[in-house]
Amino acid sequence: MLELRPSCEHCNKALPPASLEARICSYECTFCASCVDAVLGNVCPNCGGGFTPRPIRPARNWKNGNYLGGDPASTTPKHRPVDPGIHALFAAAIQDIAPQER
C-alpha cells in the first residue's frame, strides 16, 4: 500500500493525496514534478531510479472499502533536501540511461 507521503522530500511543497504534481520512484521516494525536472533530472537521489506520477487513491468508497477514508495518506513528511552539487555528481553517470534500463 502506498504511503501517499504529504510533501516533496526536497522543497517540502505540499502534495496532498489528489495532487497531480507528486512523483515517486519504485521505493516511493516522493518529490514534486518541478524538483524532479529542474533539480533531479529524473534521477532519484536515494536509489538512482526514475520517477513516475504517483497514483491517486479514490476519495470515495466505490468498492470494498478501498479508498482514502479506509486507507488514509501518511501525515509524516520526509523532508530531506538534496544538495544539487552532490546530486549532479551522482546523476552524471546514469542520467542518460533510460530509467527502465538503470
N, C-alpha and C positions, 0 to 999 in steps of 0.2 A: 504494500500500500504506500503510495507516495505521501510524503510528509506535507507537501504544499507549503514550503517554507515561506515566511511572511515578507522577506525583503531580499534585495540584492546583496550578495556577500561582499561586493566591492564598495559600492556607493551608498548602500543602505536604503535605496529607494524602496518604497512600499510596493509589494507585489501581492495584492490580495488574491484569493482563490480564483477569481474570474479574470485575472489580468492576462491580456494578450501579449504583454511585454516580457513575461517570465520565460527564461530559457534554462534548461537543465542538461547536464551530461548524464551518462549512464550510472554515475554514482549519486545522482541527484544534487550535485553542487548547483546552486541556484544564483543566477545573475540576470540583470535586466538586459534587454536587447541592445541598448546603447553601449553598455560596458562590453558585451560580447563582441560587438562590431568594432568599436573605437579603441578599446583598451586591450582586449584579449585576442582579437583576430581569430575568433572561433577555436581557440585552444584553451582547454580547461587548465587553469594554473595548478590544480591539485592532482590531475591524472593524465593530462595530455590529450584527452578525448575531445570530441566536438560537441556542439550543443544542438538542441532541438527545442521547438516550442513546448512548453510544459502543458500537458493536457488539463482541461478544465473539468473538475468534478461537478456533476449535476447538482444544482442547488435544490432541486425538488425531488422527492421520492417517487420516481417513476416506476421503480420495480425493486422488490425485495429489500428495501431499506438501504440500497446502495446510493447514497447521496451525501452531500456536505454535512447535513444535520446528523447523520448517523456516523460519519467518519470525518470529523472536523479537521480543518487545516491546522498545522502547527502554529503556535504563537511564539515560539522560541527562535529569535533571529540568530543567524551565524554571520556576524559581521567580521570578515577577515579581508581587509583591504589588500589589494595586490600592489606590489612595488612594480611599476611599469618597466623599469630598467632590468630588474631581475627576471621579470616575465618575458621580456623581449629576448634575453639570452636563452632562456628555456625553450621558448617557442620557435626560435630561429631554425632549429634543425628539423622541426616537424610541421611547421605551418603550411608548407607547400604540399604536404601529403594529405590526400582526402581523408576526412575523419574515419570513414569506413575501412581504410587501409592502414591506419596507425596501429 
